[in-house]
Amino acid sequence: MRVFITGGTGLIGSAVVRELLDNGHDVLALARSDSSEAALREAGAVAVRGSLADLDAVRAGAAKADGVIHLAFSNDFSSPEALAAGVAEETAALAALGEELVDSGRPLVTVSGTPWVPGRLSTEADPLPLDGPVGGRGRSVMATLGLASRGVRSAAVRMPRTVHNQGDGGFAGLLTQIARQTGVSGYPGDGTQRWPAVHALDAAVLFRLVLENAPAGTAWHAVADEGDAVRDIAAVIGRRLGLPVESVAPETFGPLGPIFATDQPSSSAQTRQALNWTPRHPGLLEDLENIQP
């Protein structure tokens, strides 16, 4: 299969590109810079020059492909306005990808976060939040899954709060960045709230399985660790950086503060059983030992 990928040089995307190439697929990937284009070529992929905001480039990549995996996101969480702009950019790109694939039967795999359900693990059957800081992403994902009725084999891989590799990535990576900036490895509240996690290389396998096999209109959970306590995450970060570990105000984490403070464990039992997906790489707390002081 020839697969078009957005976000193919990121932490997750680079792992997905390698997973696809190693399993006999050809890869076209969106590249917004010379360095991204060079990285993709070195990996063995064909670069399609343009950014996520360049809808002509997005459509052109999808038109040349047998299937699409969308991973790109601005990842600017510096303010509510920046987050909203990133969501709007992604929504427009997903709409363009979907329209290109209508009535083709080709797969379109997009990404979201796992939902949170008070008092229990969230599952693949739980709906995404459609309000709040990331509600716009939930609405765009639901619209993409709705393309199943228009001849698109659409599916969503729900990612946990931390997708990690070599001690970096996801919300835990943001905790590390903030710790370096503030001199404190902080956590909101009492730190007992739980975040799910997955190694990027295990997530990449799931993206391939969903691309190849998932029925239209389905959602899957890329969860290896069902829920690591944020206080435990902060403790490893603090030890690796030689910093104190303390509770800090949710405002420390900007517009993501309310999400950081939420208990949000998640399950992938249905995904593992239905797609025969088995995470094999180190869990988050072990992987954080790779953080360099």
C-alpha positions as CSV (number, residue, x, y, z in Angstrom):
1,M,0.0,0.0,0.0
2,R,1.2,3.5,-0.7
3,V,0.5,5.6,2.4
4,F,0.4,9.3,2.8
5,I,1.3,10.6,6.2
6,T,1.1,14.0,7.8
7,G,3.4,14.6,10.8
8,G,5.8,12.0,9.5
9,T,9.0,13.4,11.2
10,G,7.6,13.8,14.7
11,L,8.1,11.4,17.6
12,I,5.2,9.2,16.6
13,G,5.3,9.9,12.9
14,S,8.9,8.9,12.4
15,A,8.2,5.6,14.2
16,V,5.1,5.0,12.0
17,V,7.1,5.7,8.8
18,R,9.7,3.1,9.8
19,E,7.0,0.6,10.8
20,L,5.3,1.0,7.5
21,L,8.4,0.7,5.4
22,D,9.6,-2.3,7.4
23,N,6.3,-4.0,6.6
24,G,6.3,-3.6,2.8
25,H,4.4,-0.3,2.4
26,D,5.5,2.7,0.5
27,V,5.3,6.1,2.2
28,L,4.6,9.6,1.0
29,A,4.9,12.2,3.8
30,L,4.2,15.9,4.2
31,A,7.4,17.9,4.7
32,R,7.2,21.6,5.7
33,S,11.0,22.2,5.8
34,D,14.3,21.2,4.2
35,S,15.3,19.3,7.3
36,S,12.0,17.4,7.4
37,E,12.4,16.6,3.7
38,A,15.9,15.3,4.2
39,A,14.9,13.2,7.2
40,L,12.1,11.6,5.2
41,R,14.3,10.8,2.3
42,E,17.0,9.3,4.6
43,A,14.3,7.1,6.1
44,G,13.2,5.9,2.6
45,A,10.0,7.9,2.2
46,V,9.0,10.3,-0.5
47,A,8.5,13.9,0.6
48,V,5.4,15.9,-0.4
49,R,6.5,19.5,0.3
50,G,4.0,21.7,2.2
51,S,2.6,22.3,5.7
52,L,-0.7,21.2,7.2
53,A,-2.2,24.6,6.4
54,D,-1.4,24.0,2.7
55,L,-4.6,22.3,1.8
56,D,-3.6,21.9,-1.9
57,A,-0.5,19.9,-0.7
58,V,-2.6,17.9,1.7
59,R,-5.1,16.9,-1.0
60,A,-2.3,16.1,-3.5
61,G,-0.7,13.7,-1.1
62,A,-4.0,11.9,-0.4
63,A,-4.8,11.7,-4.1
64,K,-1.6,9.8,-4.8
65,A,-2.1,7.3,-1.9
66,D,-3.9,4.1,-1.2
67,G,-4.4,5.2,2.4
68,V,-3.8,8.1,4.7
69,I,-2.5,8.4,8.3
70,H,-2.9,11.9,9.9
71,L,-0.6,12.7,12.8
72,A,0.4,16.4,12.4
73,F,-0.6,18.9,15.0
74,S,1.0,22.3,15.9
75,N,1.6,21.2,19.5
76,D,1.7,24.9,20.6
77,F,0.1,24.9,24.1
78,S,1.4,28.3,25.1
79,S,-2.0,29.9,25.2
80,P,-5.7,29.1,24.7
81,E,-5.5,31.1,21.4
82,A,-2.5,29.1,20.1
83,L,-4.2,25.8,21.0
84,A,-7.5,26.9,19.3
85,A,-5.5,27.9,16.2
86,G,-3.8,24.4,16.1
87,V,-7.2,22.7,16.4
88,A,-8.7,24.9,13.6
89,E,-5.7,24.1,11.3
90,E,-6.1,20.4,11.9
91,T,-9.9,20.4,11.4
92,A,-9.5,22.0,8.0
93,A,-6.8,19.5,7.0
94,L,-8.8,16.5,8.0
95,A,-11.8,17.8,6.1
96,A,-9.6,18.2,3.0
97,L,-8.2,14.7,3.4
98,G,-11.7,13.2,3.9
99,E,-13.2,14.9,0.8
100,E,-10.3,13.6,-1.3
101,L,-11.1,10.0,-0.2
102,V,-14.9,10.0,-0.4
103,D,-16.3,7.0,-2.3
104,S,-12.9,5.4,-2.6
105,G,-13.0,2.8,0.1
106,R,-9.5,3.9,1.1
107,P,-8.5,4.1,4.8
108,L,-8.1,7.4,6.6
109,V,-6.6,6.9,10.1
110,T,-6.6,10.0,12.4
111,V,-5.5,10.5,15.9
112,S,-7.0,11.8,19.1
113,G,-6.6,11.5,22.9
114,T,-8.2,8.9,25.1
115,P,-11.3,10.2,26.8
116,W,-11.6,10.4,30.6
117,V,-14.4,8.9,32.6
118,P,-14.8,9.7,36.3
119,G,-14.1,6.8,38.6
120,R,-13.0,4.2,36.0
121,L,-10.8,3.3,33.1
122,S,-12.0,4.7,29.8
123,T,-12.6,2.3,27.0
124,E,-12.9,2.3,23.2
125,A,-16.7,2.5,23.6
126,D,-16.6,5.8,25.5
127,P,-17.2,9.1,23.6
128,L,-14.6,11.8,23.2
129,P,-15.1,15.1,25.0
130,L,-16.6,17.6,22.6
131,D,-16.1,20.6,24.9
132,G,-13.2,22.1,26.9
133,P,-9.6,22.9,25.8
134,V,-9.4,20.0,23.3
135,G,-13.1,19.6,22.4
136,G,-12.5,20.9,18.9
137,R,-10.2,17.9,18.2
138,G,-13.0,15.6,19.4
139,R,-15.5,17.1,17.0
140,S,-13.1,16.8,14.0
141,V,-12.4,13.2,14.9
142,M,-16.1,12.4,15.1
143,A,-16.6,14.1,11.7
144,T,-13.8,12.0,10.2
145,L,-15.4,8.8,11.6
146,G,-18.7,9.9,10.1
147,L,-17.0,9.6,6.7
148,A,-17.6,5.8,7.0
149,S,-21.1,6.5,5.5
150,R,-19.5,8.2,2.5
151,G,-17.2,5.4,1.4
152,V,-14.1,6.1,3.5
153,R,-12.6,3.4,5.7
154,S,-12.1,6.0,8.5
155,A,-10.7,5.1,11.9
156,A,-9.2,6.8,14.9
157,V,-6.3,5.8,17.1
158,R,-6.7,7.4,20.5
159,M,-3.4,8.2,22.1
160,P,-2.7,8.4,25.8
161,R,-1.4,11.5,27.5
162,T,2.2,10.5,27.0
163,V,3.7,8.8,23.9
164,H,7.3,8.4,24.8
165,N,10.7,7.2,23.5
166,Q,14.0,7.6,25.2
167,G,12.5,9.6,28.0
168,D,10.9,12.2,25.9
169,G,7.4,13.0,24.5
170,G,3.9,13.7,25.5
171,F,2.7,15.2,28.7
172,A,5.6,13.7,30.6
173,G,7.9,15.5,28.2
174,L,6.1,18.7,29.0
175,L,6.6,18.1,32.7
176,T,10.3,17.7,32.0
177,Q,10.5,20.9,30.0
178,I,8.6,22.9,32.7
179,A,10.8,21.4,35.4
180,R,13.9,22.5,33.6
181,Q,12.4,26.0,33.2
182,T,11.2,26.4,36.8
183,G,13.7,24.4,38.8
184,V,10.9,22.3,40.3
185,S,9.6,19.0,39.1
186,G,6.0,19.8,39.7
187,Y,2.6,18.0,39.7
188,P,-0.9,19.4,40.1
189,G,-2.9,18.7,43.3
190,D,-1.8,15.6,45.3
191,G,-0.4,13.9,42.2
192,T,-2.4,10.8,42.5
193,Q,-4.2,11.4,39.2
194,R,-3.2,8.9,36.6
195,W,-2.1,9.3,33.0
196,P,-2.0,6.4,30.5
197,A,1.1,6.0,28.3
198,V,2.6,4.1,25.4
199,H,6.0,3.8,23.8
200,A,6.1,5.4,20.3
201,L,7.3,2.1,18.7
202,D,4.4,0.2,20.1
203,A,2.0,3.0,19.0
204,A,3.5,2.7,15.5
205,V,2.6,-0.9,15.3
206,L,-1.0,-0.1,16.2
207,F,-1.3,2.6,13.5
208,R,-0.2,0.0,10.9
209,L,-2.7,-2.6,12.1
210,V,-5.5,-0.1,12.1
211,L,-4.5,1.1,8.6
212,E,-4.5,-2.5,7.3
213,N,-7.4,-4.0,9.1
214,A,-9.7,-1.7,11.0
215,P,-13.4,-1.6,9.9
216,A,-14.8,1.8,8.9
217,G,-15.9,4.2,11.7
218,T,-14.0,2.5,14.5
219,A,-11.9,3.9,17.4
220,W,-8.9,2.1,19.0
221,H,-6.8,2.7,22.1
222,A,-3.0,2.9,21.9
223,V,-2.6,2.3,25.7
224,A,0.2,0.3,27.2
225,D,0.3,1.7,30.8
226,E,-3.3,2.1,31.9
227,G,-2.4,4.9,34.4
228,D,0.8,6.1,36.0
229,A,0.4,8.5,38.9
230,V,1.6,12.0,37.9
231,R,3.4,12.2,41.3
232,D,5.5,9.1,40.3
233,I,6.2,10.6,36.9
234,A,7.4,13.8,38.5
235,A,9.5,11.9,41.0
236,V,11.5,10.2,38.3
237,I,11.9,13.5,36.4
238,G,13.1,15.3,39.6
239,R,15.6,12.6,40.4
240,R,17.0,12.5,36.9
241,L,17.3,16.3,36.8
242,G,18.4,16.7,40.5
243,L,15.4,18.9,41.2
244,P,12.9,19.1,44.1
245,V,9.5,17.4,43.5
246,E,6.6,19.4,44.7
247,S,2.9,20.0,44.1
248,V,2.4,23.2,42.1
249,A,-0.6,25.2,41.0
250,P,-2.4,24.0,37.8
251,E,-1.8,27.4,36.3
252,T,1.8,26.4,36.1
253,F,0.9,24.2,33.1
254,G,-1.0,26.9,31.1
255,P,-4.1,26.0,29.2
256,L,-3.5,22.3,29.8
257,G,-3.7,22.8,33.5
258,P,-7.2,21.4,33.9
259,I,-6.3,18.3,31.9
260,F,-3.1,17.8,33.8
261,A,-5.1,17.8,37.0
262,T,-7.6,15.2,35.8
263,D,-7.5,11.5,36.7
264,Q,-7.8,9.8,33.3
265,P,-6.7,6.2,33.2
266,S,-7.6,4.2,30.1
267,S,-7.8,0.6,28.9
268,S,-6.9,-1.0,25.6
269,A,-8.3,-4.4,26.2
270,Q,-10.7,-4.4,23.2
271,T,-7.9,-3.1,20.9
272,R,-5.4,-5.8,22.0
273,Q,-8.0,-8.6,21.5
274,A,-9.5,-7.4,18.2
275,L,-6.3,-6.4,16.5
276,N,-3.8,-8.7,18.2
277,W,-1.8,-5.8,19.4
278,T,0.7,-6.4,22.2
279,P,2.9,-3.6,23.5
280,R,6.5,-4.8,23.9
281,H,8.7,-1.8,24.7
282,P,9.5,-0.2,28.1
283,G,6.8,1.5,30.1
284,L,6.8,5.2,30.9
285,L,8.5,5.2,34.3
286,E,11.3,2.9,33.0
287,D,11.7,5.0,29.9
288,L,12.0,8.2,31.9
289,E,15.3,6.9,33.3
290,N,16.7,8.0,29.9
291,I,16.3,11.7,30.7
292,Q,19.6,13.4,30.7
293,P,20.4,15.9,33.5
